[in-house]
């Protein structure tokens, strides 16, 4: 039982190896978690900006500048993760600019096998599990 739980946790620890990179492919689970992290991050950026604006008594220009300083890393993270999910579907990262394409990214099955953007993330973990069968 413990070994089963450990192997499943191990697969979650392999997520987010390079979250700010545009190279490679990610699965639907990692993308869904990325969207959740983005919304939480956006909320935190909004709250931090409101908090710092109140303490520093900034005008509207200062508050806007502070908001964008906090928001740029969160936006970059979201764009990079969306590009990798587009790669998993066999498309260019520019496809994320299509309106409502986020729903396709969330629910569509990735291409099986390797494509021009890399190996299928599902098959990478499966190969490691299969190779461990004979070692026991």
VOBAGU-756363 format. One record per residue: residue number from 1; residue in three letters; x, y, z of N, C-alpha, C, O in turn. Coordinates in steps of 0.1 Angstrom, whole numbers, plus 5000, padded with zeros to 4 digits. Example, Ala and Ser with C-alpha at 12.3 -4.5 7.8 and 13.67 -1.06 7.14 Angstrom:
2
+-----+------+------+------+------+------+------+------+------+------+------+------+------+------+
: pos : code :  n.u :  n.v :  n.w : ca.u : ca.v : ca.w :  c.u :  c.v :  c.w :  o.u :  o.v :  o.w :
+-----+------+------+------+------+------+------+------+------+------+------+------+------+------+
:   1 :  ala : 5132 : 4943 : 5078 : 5123 : 4955 : 5078 : 5132 : 4967 : 5078 : 5142 : 4967 : 5085 :
:   2 :  ser : 5128 : 4978 : 5071 : 5137 : 4989 : 5071 : 5129 : 5000 : 5079 : 5134 : 5011 : 5080 :
+-----+------+------+------+------+------+------+------+------+------+------+------+------+------+
This chain:
136
+-----+------+------+------+------+------+------+------+------+------+------+------+------+------+
: pos : code :  n.u :  n.v :  n.w : ca.u : ca.v : ca.w :  c.u :  c.v :  c.w :  o.u :  o.v :  o.w :
+-----+------+------+------+------+------+------+------+------+------+------+------+------+------+
:   1 :  unk : 5008 : 4988 : 5000 : 5000 : 5000 : 5000 : 5009 : 5013 : 5000 : 5007 : 5022 : 4992 :
:   2 :  unk : 5019 : 5013 : 5009 : 5027 : 5024 : 5010 : 5035 : 5026 : 4997 : 5037 : 5037 : 4992 :
:   3 :  unk : 5039 : 5015 : 4991 : 5047 : 5016 : 4978 : 5038 : 5022 : 4967 : 5043 : 5030 : 4959 :
:   4 :  unk : 5026 : 5018 : 4967 : 5017 : 5023 : 4957 : 5015 : 5038 : 4958 : 5015 : 5046 : 4948 :
:   5 :  unk : 5013 : 5043 : 4971 : 5011 : 5057 : 4973 : 5024 : 5064 : 4970 : 5023 : 5075 : 4964 :
:   6 :  unk : 5035 : 5059 : 4973 : 5048 : 5065 : 4970 : 5050 : 5067 : 4955 : 5055 : 5077 : 4951 :
:   7 :  unk : 5047 : 5057 : 4947 : 5048 : 5057 : 4933 : 5039 : 5068 : 4927 : 5043 : 5075 : 4917 :
:   8 :  unk : 5027 : 5069 : 4932 : 5018 : 5080 : 4927 : 5023 : 5093 : 4931 : 5022 : 5103 : 4923 :
:   9 :  unk : 5028 : 5095 : 4943 : 5034 : 5108 : 4947 : 5046 : 5111 : 4939 : 5048 : 5123 : 4935 :
:  10 :  unk : 5054 : 5101 : 4935 : 5066 : 5103 : 4927 : 5062 : 5109 : 4914 : 5069 : 5118 : 4909 :
:  11 :  unk : 5051 : 5105 : 4908 : 5047 : 5111 : 4895 : 5042 : 5125 : 4896 : 5044 : 5133 : 4887 :
:  12 :  unk : 5037 : 5129 : 4908 : 5033 : 5143 : 4910 : 5045 : 5152 : 4913 : 5045 : 5164 : 4909 :
:  13 :  unk : 5056 : 5146 : 4918 : 5068 : 5154 : 4921 : 5076 : 5157 : 4908 : 5084 : 5166 : 4907 :
:  14 :  unk : 5073 : 5149 : 4897 : 5079 : 5151 : 4884 : 5073 : 5162 : 4877 : 5078 : 5167 : 4867 :
:  15 :  unk : 5061 : 5167 : 4881 : 5055 : 5178 : 4875 : 5062 : 5191 : 4878 : 5070 : 5192 : 4888 :
:  16 :  unk : 5060 : 5201 : 4870 : 5066 : 5214 : 4871 : 5081 : 5214 : 4872 : 5087 : 5220 : 4881 :
:  17 :  unk : 5088 : 5205 : 4864 : 5102 : 5205 : 4864 : 5108 : 5218 : 4858 : 5118 : 5223 : 4864 :
:  18 :  unk : 5102 : 5223 : 4848 : 5106 : 5236 : 4843 : 5094 : 5244 : 4839 : 5090 : 5245 : 4827 :
:  19 :  unk : 5087 : 5250 : 4849 : 5075 : 5257 : 4846 : 5076 : 5270 : 4838 : 5066 : 5274 : 4832 :
:  20 :  unk : 5087 : 5276 : 4837 : 5089 : 5288 : 4829 : 5095 : 5286 : 4815 : 5098 : 5295 : 4808 :
:  21 :  unk : 5097 : 5273 : 4811 : 5102 : 5270 : 4798 : 5091 : 5267 : 4788 : 5080 : 5263 : 4792 :
:  22 :  unk : 5094 : 5270 : 4776 : 5084 : 5268 : 4765 : 5087 : 5255 : 4758 : 5080 : 5252 : 4748 :
:  23 :  unk : 5096 : 5247 : 4762 : 5100 : 5235 : 4756 : 5093 : 5223 : 4762 : 5091 : 5222 : 4774 :
:  24 :  unk : 5089 : 5213 : 4754 : 5084 : 5201 : 4759 : 5069 : 5200 : 4759 : 5062 : 5209 : 4753 :
:  25 :  unk : 5064 : 5190 : 4766 : 5049 : 5188 : 4766 : 5045 : 5185 : 4781 : 5053 : 5181 : 4789 :
:  26 :  unk : 5033 : 5189 : 4784 : 5027 : 5186 : 4797 : 5013 : 5179 : 4796 : 5007 : 5181 : 4786 :
:  27 :  unk : 5009 : 5172 : 4806 : 4997 : 5165 : 4806 : 4985 : 5174 : 4810 : 4988 : 5185 : 4815 :
:  28 :  unk : 4973 : 5169 : 4809 : 4961 : 5177 : 4813 : 4962 : 5180 : 4828 : 4958 : 5191 : 4832 :
:  29 :  unk : 4966 : 5171 : 4836 : 4966 : 5173 : 4851 : 4975 : 5184 : 4854 : 4971 : 5193 : 4862 :
:  30 :  unk : 4987 : 5184 : 4849 : 4997 : 5195 : 4852 : 4991 : 5209 : 4847 : 4993 : 5219 : 4853 :
:  31 :  unk : 4985 : 5208 : 4835 : 4979 : 5221 : 4830 : 4968 : 5226 : 4838 : 4967 : 5238 : 4841 :
:  32 :  unk : 4959 : 5217 : 4843 : 4948 : 5221 : 4852 : 4953 : 5226 : 4865 : 4948 : 5236 : 4870 :
:  33 :  unk : 4964 : 5220 : 4870 : 4970 : 5226 : 4882 : 4976 : 5239 : 4880 : 4976 : 5248 : 4888 :
:  34 :  unk : 4982 : 5241 : 4868 : 4988 : 5254 : 4864 : 4977 : 5265 : 4863 : 4980 : 5276 : 4868 :
:  35 :  unk : 4966 : 5262 : 4858 : 4955 : 5271 : 4857 : 4950 : 5275 : 4872 : 4948 : 5287 : 4875 :
:  36 :  unk : 4949 : 5265 : 4880 : 4946 : 5268 : 4894 : 4956 : 5277 : 4901 : 4953 : 5286 : 4908 :
:  37 :  unk : 4969 : 5274 : 4899 : 4980 : 5282 : 4904 : 4979 : 5296 : 4899 : 4982 : 5306 : 4906 :
:  38 :  unk : 4976 : 5297 : 4886 : 4975 : 5311 : 4880 : 4964 : 5319 : 4887 : 4966 : 5330 : 4890 :
:  39 :  unk : 4952 : 5313 : 4889 : 4941 : 5320 : 4895 : 4945 : 5324 : 4909 : 4941 : 5335 : 4914 :
:  40 :  unk : 4951 : 5315 : 4917 : 4955 : 5318 : 4930 : 4966 : 5329 : 4930 : 4965 : 5338 : 4938 :
:  41 :  unk : 4975 : 5328 : 4921 : 4985 : 5338 : 4920 : 4980 : 5352 : 4916 : 4984 : 5362 : 4922 :
:  42 :  unk : 4970 : 5352 : 4907 : 4964 : 5364 : 4903 : 4957 : 5371 : 4915 : 4958 : 5383 : 4917 :
:  43 :  unk : 4950 : 5363 : 4923 : 4943 : 5368 : 4935 : 4953 : 5373 : 4945 : 4951 : 5384 : 4951 :
:  44 :  unk : 4964 : 5366 : 4947 : 4975 : 5371 : 4956 : 4981 : 5384 : 4951 : 4984 : 5393 : 4959 :
:  45 :  unk : 4983 : 5385 : 4938 : 4989 : 5397 : 4932 : 4979 : 5409 : 4935 : 4983 : 5420 : 4939 :
:  46 :  unk : 4966 : 5406 : 4933 : 4956 : 5417 : 4935 : 4956 : 5421 : 4950 : 4956 : 5433 : 4953 :
:  47 :  unk : 4957 : 5411 : 4959 : 4957 : 5414 : 4973 : 4970 : 5421 : 4977 : 4969 : 5431 : 4985 :
:  48 :  unk : 4981 : 5417 : 4972 : 4994 : 5423 : 4976 : 4995 : 5438 : 4971 : 4999 : 5446 : 4978 :
:  49 :  unk : 4989 : 5440 : 4959 : 4989 : 5453 : 4953 : 4980 : 5462 : 4962 : 4984 : 5474 : 4965 :
:  50 :  unk : 4969 : 5457 : 4966 : 4960 : 5465 : 4974 : 4966 : 5468 : 4988 : 4965 : 5479 : 4993 :
:  51 :  unk : 4973 : 5458 : 4993 : 4980 : 5459 : 5006 : 4991 : 5470 : 5006 : 4992 : 5479 : 5014 :
:  52 :  unk : 5000 : 5468 : 4996 : 5011 : 5477 : 4995 : 5007 : 5491 : 4991 : 5013 : 5501 : 4995 :
:  53 :  unk : 4996 : 5492 : 4983 : 4991 : 5506 : 4979 : 4986 : 5513 : 4992 : 4988 : 5525 : 4993 :
:  54 :  unk : 4980 : 5506 : 5000 : 4974 : 5512 : 5013 : 4985 : 5516 : 5022 : 4985 : 5527 : 5028 :
:  55 :  unk : 4996 : 5508 : 5023 : 5007 : 5511 : 5032 : 5016 : 5522 : 5027 : 5020 : 5531 : 5035 :
:  56 :  unk : 5018 : 5522 : 5014 : 5027 : 5532 : 5008 : 5020 : 5545 : 5003 : 5026 : 5554 : 4999 :
:  57 :  unk : 5007 : 5544 : 5004 : 4999 : 5556 : 4999 : 5002 : 5560 : 4985 : 5006 : 5571 : 4982 :
:  58 :  unk : 5002 : 5550 : 4976 : 5005 : 5552 : 4962 : 4994 : 5558 : 4954 : 4982 : 5556 : 4958 :
:  59 :  unk : 4997 : 5566 : 4944 : 4986 : 5571 : 4935 : 4983 : 5559 : 4925 : 4988 : 5548 : 4926 :
:  60 :  unk : 4974 : 5562 : 4916 : 4969 : 5552 : 4906 : 4980 : 5547 : 4897 : 4981 : 5535 : 4894 :
:  61 :  unk : 4989 : 5556 : 4893 : 5000 : 5552 : 4885 : 5010 : 5542 : 4892 : 5014 : 5532 : 4887 :
:  62 :  unk : 5013 : 5545 : 4904 : 5022 : 5537 : 4912 : 5015 : 5523 : 4915 : 5022 : 5513 : 4915 :
:  63 :  unk : 5002 : 5523 : 4918 : 4995 : 5511 : 4921 : 4995 : 5502 : 4908 : 4996 : 5490 : 4909 :
:  64 :  unk : 4993 : 5508 : 4897 : 4993 : 5501 : 4884 : 5006 : 5495 : 4881 : 5007 : 5483 : 4877 :
:  65 :  unk : 5017 : 5503 : 4883 : 5030 : 5498 : 4881 : 5033 : 5486 : 4890 : 5039 : 5476 : 4886 :
:  66 :  unk : 5030 : 5487 : 4903 : 5032 : 5477 : 4913 : 5024 : 5464 : 4909 : 5029 : 5453 : 4910 :
:  67 :  unk : 5012 : 5466 : 4904 : 5004 : 5455 : 4900 : 5011 : 5447 : 4889 : 5011 : 5435 : 4889 :
:  68 :  unk : 5016 : 5454 : 4879 : 5022 : 5447 : 4867 : 5036 : 5441 : 4871 : 5039 : 5431 : 4865 :
:  69 :  unk : 5043 : 5447 : 4881 : 5055 : 5441 : 4885 : 5052 : 5427 : 4892 : 5060 : 5418 : 4889 :
:  70 :  unk : 5042 : 5426 : 4899 : 5038 : 5414 : 4905 : 5032 : 5404 : 4895 : 5034 : 5392 : 4897 :
:  71 :  unk : 5025 : 5409 : 4885 : 5017 : 5401 : 4876 : 5025 : 5394 : 4865 : 5022 : 5383 : 4861 :
:  72 :  unk : 5036 : 5401 : 4861 : 5044 : 5396 : 4849 : 5049 : 5382 : 4851 : 5047 : 5373 : 4842 :
:  73 :  unk : 5055 : 5378 : 4863 : 5059 : 5364 : 4864 : 5047 : 5354 : 4864 : 5049 : 5343 : 4858 :
:  74 :  unk : 5036 : 5358 : 4869 : 5024 : 5349 : 4869 : 5019 : 5347 : 4854 : 5016 : 5336 : 4850 :
:  75 :  unk : 5019 : 5358 : 4847 : 5015 : 5357 : 4833 : 5024 : 5349 : 4825 : 5020 : 5340 : 4816 :
:  76 :  unk : 5037 : 5350 : 4827 : 5047 : 5343 : 4820 : 5046 : 5328 : 4823 : 5047 : 5320 : 4813 :
:  77 :  unk : 5044 : 5325 : 4835 : 5041 : 5311 : 4839 : 5029 : 5305 : 4831 : 5030 : 5294 : 4826 :
:  78 :  unk : 5018 : 5312 : 4831 : 5006 : 5307 : 4824 : 5008 : 5306 : 4809 : 5004 : 5296 : 4804 :
:  79 :  unk : 5015 : 5315 : 4803 : 5017 : 5314 : 4789 : 5027 : 5302 : 4785 : 5024 : 5295 : 4776 :
:  80 :  unk : 5037 : 5300 : 4793 : 5046 : 5289 : 4791 : 5039 : 5276 : 4793 : 5041 : 5267 : 4785 :
:  81 :  unk : 5031 : 5274 : 4803 : 5024 : 5262 : 4806 : 5014 : 5259 : 4794 : 5012 : 5248 : 4790 :
:  82 :  unk : 5007 : 5270 : 4790 : 4997 : 5268 : 4779 : 5004 : 5264 : 4766 : 4999 : 5256 : 4758 :
:  83 :  unk : 5016 : 5270 : 4763 : 5024 : 5266 : 4751 : 5028 : 5251 : 4752 : 5027 : 5244 : 4742 :
:  84 :  unk : 5032 : 5247 : 4764 : 5036 : 5232 : 4765 : 5023 : 5223 : 4763 : 5025 : 5212 : 4758 :
:  85 :  unk : 5012 : 5228 : 4768 : 5000 : 5220 : 4766 : 4996 : 5219 : 4751 : 4991 : 5209 : 4746 :
:  86 :  unk : 4997 : 5231 : 4744 : 4995 : 5231 : 4730 : 5005 : 5221 : 4723 : 5001 : 5214 : 4713 :
:  87 :  unk : 5017 : 5220 : 4727 : 5027 : 5211 : 4722 : 5022 : 5197 : 4724 : 5025 : 5188 : 4715 :
:  88 :  unk : 5016 : 5194 : 4735 : 5011 : 5180 : 4738 : 5000 : 5176 : 4728 : 4999 : 5164 : 4725 :
:  89 :  unk : 4993 : 5186 : 4723 : 4982 : 5183 : 4713 : 4988 : 5183 : 4699 : 4980 : 5181 : 4689 :
:  90 :  unk : 5001 : 5186 : 4697 : 5007 : 5187 : 4684 : 5006 : 5200 : 4677 : 5008 : 5201 : 4665 :
:  91 :  unk : 5002 : 5211 : 4684 : 5001 : 5224 : 4679 : 5011 : 5233 : 4683 : 5018 : 5231 : 4693 :
:  92 :  unk : 5013 : 5244 : 4676 : 5022 : 5255 : 4680 : 5016 : 5262 : 4693 : 5004 : 5261 : 4695 :
:  93 :  unk : 5025 : 5268 : 4700 : 5021 : 5275 : 4712 : 5012 : 5287 : 4709 : 5005 : 5292 : 4718 :
:  94 :  unk : 5012 : 5292 : 4697 : 5004 : 5303 : 4693 : 4989 : 5300 : 4692 : 4981 : 5309 : 4692 :
:  95 :  unk : 4986 : 5287 : 4693 : 4972 : 5283 : 4693 : 4965 : 5288 : 4705 : 4952 : 5289 : 4705 :
:  96 :  unk : 4972 : 5291 : 4716 : 4965 : 5295 : 4728 : 4959 : 5309 : 4727 : 4951 : 5313 : 4735 :
:  97 :  unk : 4962 : 5316 : 4716 : 4955 : 5329 : 4714 : 4941 : 5328 : 4708 : 4934 : 5337 : 4707 :
:  98 :  unk : 4938 : 5316 : 4704 : 4924 : 5313 : 4698 : 4914 : 5314 : 4710 : 4916 : 5308 : 4720 :
:  99 :  unk : 4903 : 5322 : 4708 : 4894 : 5324 : 4719 : 4887 : 5310 : 4723 : 4884 : 5302 : 4714 :
: 100 :  unk : 4886 : 5308 : 4735 : 4880 : 5296 : 4741 : 4888 : 5283 : 4739 : 4884 : 5272 : 4742 :
: 101 :  unk : 4900 : 5284 : 4734 : 4909 : 5273 : 4731 : 4914 : 5267 : 4745 : 4918 : 5255 : 4745 :
: 102 :  unk : 4913 : 5274 : 4755 : 4916 : 5269 : 4769 : 4908 : 5257 : 4772 : 4913 : 5248 : 4779 :
: 103 :  unk : 4896 : 5257 : 4768 : 4887 : 5245 : 4771 : 4892 : 5232 : 4764 : 4892 : 5221 : 4769 :
: 104 :  unk : 4897 : 5234 : 4751 : 4903 : 5223 : 4744 : 4916 : 5218 : 4751 : 4918 : 5207 : 4751 :
: 105 :  unk : 4923 : 5228 : 4756 : 4936 : 5224 : 4763 : 4933 : 5217 : 4776 : 4940 : 5208 : 4779 :
: 106 :  unk : 4922 : 5220 : 4782 : 4919 : 5213 : 4795 : 4913 : 5199 : 4793 : 4915 : 5191 : 4801 :
: 107 :  unk : 4906 : 5197 : 4782 : 4898 : 5184 : 4781 : 4903 : 5175 : 4770 : 4899 : 5163 : 4770 :
: 108 :  unk : 4911 : 5180 : 4761 : 4915 : 5171 : 4749 : 4926 : 5162 : 4753 : 4935 : 5166 : 4761 :
: 109 :  unk : 4926 : 5150 : 4748 : 4937 : 5140 : 4750 : 4949 : 5144 : 4742 : 4947 : 5148 : 4730 :
: 110 :  unk : 4961 : 5143 : 4748 : 4973 : 5146 : 4741 : 4976 : 5135 : 4730 : 4971 : 5124 : 4730 :
: 111 :  unk : 4985 : 5139 : 4721 : 4989 : 5130 : 4711 : 4997 : 5118 : 4717 : 5005 : 5120 : 4726 :
: 112 :  unk : 4994 : 5106 : 4713 : 5002 : 5095 : 4718 : 5015 : 5094 : 4710 : 5016 : 5098 : 4698 :
: 113 :  unk : 5025 : 5089 : 4717 : 5038 : 5088 : 4710 : 5045 : 5101 : 4710 : 5040 : 5111 : 4715 :
: 114 :  unk : 5057 : 5101 : 4704 : 5065 : 5113 : 4703 : 5060 : 5122 : 4692 : 5055 : 5117 : 4682 :
: 115 :  unk : 5061 : 5135 : 4693 : 5058 : 5144 : 4682 : 5070 : 5154 : 4681 : 5080 : 5152 : 4688 :
: 116 :  unk : 5069 : 5164 : 4673 : 5080 : 5173 : 4671 : 5084 : 5181 : 4683 : 5095 : 5187 : 4684 :
: 117 :  unk : 5076 : 5180 : 4694 : 5078 : 5188 : 4706 : 5084 : 5179 : 4717 : 5087 : 5184 : 4728 :
: 118 :  unk : 5084 : 5166 : 4715 : 5090 : 5158 : 4725 : 5082 : 5145 : 4727 : 5073 : 5142 : 4720 :
: 119 :  unk : 5087 : 5137 : 4737 : 5080 : 5125 : 4741 : 5067 : 5127 : 4748 : 5066 : 5137 : 4755 :
: 120 :  unk : 5058 : 5118 : 4747 : 5045 : 5119 : 4754 : 5048 : 5117 : 4769 : 5054 : 5108 : 4773 :
: 121 :  unk : 5043 : 5127 : 4777 : 5046 : 5126 : 4792 : 5040 : 5114 : 4798 : 5045 : 5109 : 4808 :
: 122 :  unk : 5029 : 5109 : 4793 : 5023 : 5097 : 4799 : 5032 : 5085 : 4797 : 5033 : 5076 : 4806 :
: 123 :  unk : 5038 : 5084 : 4785 : 5046 : 5072 : 4782 : 5059 : 5072 : 4789 : 5065 : 5062 : 4790 :
: 124 :  unk : 5064 : 5084 : 4793 : 5077 : 5085 : 4800 : 5076 : 5077 : 4813 : 5084 : 5069 : 4816 :
: 125 :  unk : 5066 : 5080 : 4821 : 5064 : 5074 : 4834 : 5060 : 5059 : 4832 : 5065 : 5051 : 4840 :
: 126 :  unk : 5053 : 5056 : 4822 : 5049 : 5042 : 4820 : 5061 : 5033 : 4816 : 5062 : 5022 : 4821 :
: 127 :  unk : 5071 : 5039 : 4809 : 5083 : 5031 : 4805 : 5091 : 5028 : 4818 : 5096 : 5017 : 4819 :
: 128 :  unk : 5092 : 5038 : 4827 : 5100 : 5036 : 4839 : 5093 : 5025 : 4848 : 5100 : 5017 : 4854 :
: 129 :  unk : 5080 : 5025 : 4849 : 5073 : 5015 : 4856 : 5075 : 5001 : 4850 : 5076 : 4991 : 4858 :
: 130 :  unk : 5074 : 5000 : 4837 : 5075 : 4987 : 4830 : 5090 : 4982 : 4832 : 5092 : 4970 : 4834 :
: 131 :  unk : 5099 : 4991 : 4831 : 5113 : 4986 : 4833 : 5116 : 4982 : 4847 : 5126 : 4974 : 4849 :
: 132 :  unk : 5109 : 4986 : 4857 : 5111 : 4981 : 4871 : 5104 : 4968 : 4874 : 5107 : 4962 : 4885 :
: 133 :  unk : 5096 : 4963 : 4865 : 5089 : 4950 : 4868 : 5099 : 4939 : 4870 : 5097 : 4931 : 4879 :
: 134 :  unk : 5109 : 4937 : 4861 : 5118 : 4926 : 4862 : 5128 : 4927 : 4873 : 5135 : 4918 : 4876 :
: 135 :  unk : 5129 : 4939 : 4879 : 5139 : 4941 : 4889 : 5136 : 4935 : 4903 : 5144 : 4933 : 4912 :
: 136 :  unk : 5123 : 4933 : 4905 : 5118 : 4928 : 4919 : 5122 : 4914 : 4922 : 5118 : 4909 : 4933 :
+-----+------+------+------+------+------+------+------+------+------+------+------+------+------+
